[in-house]
Amino acid sequence: MSNRRQFVQRSAAALALPALFAGRAAEAQSVDVLKIVTGFAAGGTSDTVCRRLADALRGTYAKTALVENKTGAGGQIAIQSMKTVPADGTTLLQTPASMLTTYPFIYNKLQYDPVKDLTPVSLACVFEFGLAVGPLVPTTVTTVPEFLAWAKAHPEHASFGSPAAGSTPHFTGEMLSRAGGANLRHVPYRGTQPAMLELSGGQIAAVSGPIGDLLPHTGSNGKARLLGVSGAKRSRFAPQVPTYDEQGLKDIVTDEWFALYLPGGATPEVVQRMNAAVRVALAKREVVDGLAVMGLEARSSSAAELAALQQRDTARWGPIVKAVGFKAE
């Protein structure tokens, strides 16, 4: 955990010093059109991050910056597409961590190599997950341990939804289930919002999902209650909600990151130009504020830091996925 905290501190410091990279970013205006590829549909969180970044890079790194939504196979199609485009700095992939750190353990065969087929550039943002419960759960249940105890006592209602089978929220929910001995039934959805609709309607008991997707449904304007968050510390978007660790669920600390990659084989010069431009873009106030609205914290990094983070998270999630025993069909 100390390595992760050190990484976070270094990355946060990088955001505070955009002037160091401004000169190099200005020199990076070397392409006419930049395509930012995402594996998710327009209007979603990943797509919105890409569009914020495209707006910030337009006129600096490239004359024109566009977003391409290559959807399908839970984000895999977009990654596969990077194998056939030139590594010249004109195509940039934005992907959640799951496709690189957990998919290798849940799919028998991927059509891409998370290391060889991609070249790390920079982090884009980080976020935590939370556990929300709905009207199926009594209002007397106010903590995660109380929910797990309630689920044990009412196995017919012991369930939780997640944005997708094999996603980080799915595995986080499984970890909570095991820690509390509750045997929660996992219900996968095509995104967090459909899960929250069924939660509000009383079809499922709980949802494990990104903080930014849960908060609009909680409080006085919603039917959901946020019981806990998955980060190492309380979320700045929900500071009143304790972490799982604070509630006695030790070692259940999970978060996720979106990051930016060039195709495999990109030269150090191309990576450096792109990294410099991205770090300036991610430090712009309009980008930081725009991502915060969705519960995302803008955060850049060096290419080497991103590569190290990917390696560490892959090593961490392998045993967890194996323990849960989930395999994608």
N, C-alpha and C positions, 0 to 999 in steps of 0.2 A: 504494500500500500504506500510505503514511503516513496518508492520510485514513481508511482502515479502522481502523488502530491507534488513531487519535484517537477515532474513534467508539466503539470497544470500551472505551477508557479512560473516556470520558464515561458510557457505559452502566453500566459496573461501579461507578462512583462513585455513580450513582443508586440502585443496589441497597443501598448502604451507608448511605443516608440515608432510610429509610422514614418516619421521624418527620416529615419535612417534608411528607409527603402524608397523614398520618393524619387530620388535621383535615378536609381536603377529602374524603377517602374516607368519613368518617362522615357528612358532609353529602350524600353521593351515594346514600343509601338512598332511592331515588325510584321503584323499580319493584317490583311484586309477584313477577313471574316473569322471570328472565333465561334465555334459551336460548343456549347456546354450540354453534355448528354446526361440525362437522368432516366432511370428505369421505371419511373412512376408517372402517373397521369397528371395532366394540368390541373392546378388548383390545390394539389396536396402539399404537404410540408416540404418534401424534397424538391418539387417543382418550384415552389415559392422561393426557397433558398437559392436555387439556380437563377431565377429571374432577378432577385436582388443583386446577386453577384454580377450577372450580365450587365445590368444597368451601371454598376460601379466600374466595370472594366471597359465599357464602351467609350471610345474617345481617348483612352489612355493606352491600354495594351493593344486594342484592335479598333479599327474604324467602325466595325459592326460586330455585335455580340448577340448570338441567337441561342435559344434553348430548344433542344430536340428531345422529345419524349419517346423513348424506345421502350415501351412497356412490355411486360410479359415475364412469366416464370419467376415471379417474385424479385425482379430486379436483375435477373441473370442475363436477359437479352441485351441490355445496355452494356454490360461488362464484356460480353462476347463480341459486341460490335467494335470494341477497341482493338481487337486483334487484326482488323483489316483496314485501319486508317493509318496514315503516316504519323510518325512521332515528331512532328515538326512544330508543335505548339499551336496548331490550328483547331485541335479537338481536345476538349477537357472533359473527363468523366467526374461526376459527383455521385457518390454512393454512400449509403449507410454502412456501418461497420459489419453488420450481420452477414452480408453477402461474401465477405472476405474472411471473417473470423469464426463463424459458426456453420455456414453452409458446407465447408469441406467435411464436416463431421456428420451432417444429416442427409447428404446426398451421396449415393454410392458412386456417382461419377458426375463431375462438373465439366462443362464444356469450356472452361477457362482455368488457368492457373493463377491464383490470387497474387502470387509473387512475380512470376516470370512474365505474365502478360500485361502488367501494369507498372508504371513508374510513379512512386509517391511524389506529390508536390507539397501539399499543406493540408492541415485540418481546415474545416470550414466552420463547424459549430459543435457544441456538446449539449446534452440534455439528460435529465433523469427521468425515471419512471415513477408511477405512483399506483396505489391500490385504492380504487373507489368502490363503494358499495351503494346499493339502491334500495328502493322501498321493500324489497323482499326480505331485507335484513332489518331487525328491530332497531329503533333509534337509540336504544340503550347500549347498543354495540358502538363503542367510540374509539377503539384501538384495534390494531391488527391482531394481537393475541386474543382479544375478545371475539373477533370475527372467526378466527381459527377454532376457538372453543365452541362457538355457535355452530360452525359447519360440522364439527365432529358430532354434536348433539342432534343435528338435523341433516343427515347424509343425503336425504332426498333433494335438498336444496343446495348441497355443497358443490358449487361450480364457480368458474371464473372465465371470462372472455379475454381474448387478446387480439391484436391487429392481424395476426397471421400465425399459422402453425410453423414452428421453427424460428420465430422471431425472438429477440431478446426479452420482450415482455412475457412471452410464453414461458421461457425458461426461468425467468424471475418468479413468475407465479408458481411454477413447479417447485422451486426452491422453498418458497413460503409454505406450500402445502406439505412438503416433507418435514420442514422444521417444526411445524405445528401438529404433525401426524393427522392431518385433516382429510387427506385423500380427496382433494378438490378435483372435480371433473373439468377438463379443459375444453372450451368451446371456441374454435377459431373463427375469425371473421375476416372479411376483406376490408380491413382498416379499422381504426379505433371508433370512428363515428357510428357505424352500424352496431357495434358492440354497446356503445353508450345508449343508443336508442332502445335496445332491448333491456339494458339495465334499468333505464328509467321506467320501462313498461312492466318491470317485475318478472321478465322471462329468465334472467340470470341474476345471481347474487352479487357478483363482483366483476370488475374489469381491471386488468393489469395493462397499463398503457402509458405513453408519454405524458408528462405533466401538462404540457401545452394543450393536449387534446382533452384532458380530463377537467381542467379548471372551468371552462365555460359551462359545464353541467353541474357544478357544485355551488354551494352557498345559497343565498336567498333566491337566486334565479333558476335553480335547478333542483332535481330530485336526488342527486347523487351526493355522497359525503366522502371526502378524501381522508383516509385513515392513516396513510404513511407514505413516505417517499424513499426511493432506493439509493440516493446518493450517499457519499461519505459524510456530507454535512447537509443541513437543511437547505432546501431550494430557496433561492431568492424570490421565486415567483409564488411560493407558498410558505413563508417563514414560520407560520404558526403550526405547521404540520411536522411532527417528529419523524426522524428517519427510522427505518426498520431496526437499525443497530441500537438506536436509543430505546427502542421498545423491547429490547432483549433478544432480538433475532440476529445474533452475531454472524458476521461474515457474509451477510446478504447485502452486498454493496454492488450495485450494477448501474451502469450508465451507457450511453451510446454516443457515437460521434458520426458526423457526416464529414467526408474528406474528399479531396480532389486529386485526381490521378491523370497522368498522360499515358499514352500507350507504352508498352514495354519497349525498351531500347532507346528511349529519349536521351539525348546527350546531356551532360552536366550543364552546358551553356543554356540549352532550351529550358531545363528545369529551373535554373537560377533566374532566368528572365520571367518565367511564369510565376515562380514563388514570390519574387519581389513585387510583381503587380498585384497578386492575390492578397498579400499581406497589407498593402496599402488599401485595397478595396474593402477588406474585412474590418479595417479600423475606422471607416467612414461612419459618421454618426447616423446617417440615414439607414445604413445597413445594420448597425448594431441595434438601433431602435426597432427596425422592421422585423428582425429576427426575434427580439424580446417579446413582441406581441404574441408570438407563437410558442413562447416558453423555451426558446432556443438562445443559447449564449454564444455569440460570435467569438471564434477563437482560431487564430492561425498558428502555424508551427513551421519549423524547418522541415525539409524533405526527410532528413535523417531522423528527426524526432517522430514523424509520422510512421516511418518504416519500423522504428523500435516499438511504438505503441501497437501497431498491427501485430507484430511478432509476439508481444507480451499477451495481448488479448486472445490471440489464437491459442497460445499455450494454456491460458486460463480456462477458456470455454471448452476445450476438448474433453477434459475429465467430467465437466458438468453435463455436457450433452450425453456422454456415455452413461453416466449415472442415471439420467432421466430415461434413457433408452428410446428416445424418439428418433424415427427415421422417416424422411419424406418419401411419399409414394412416387 
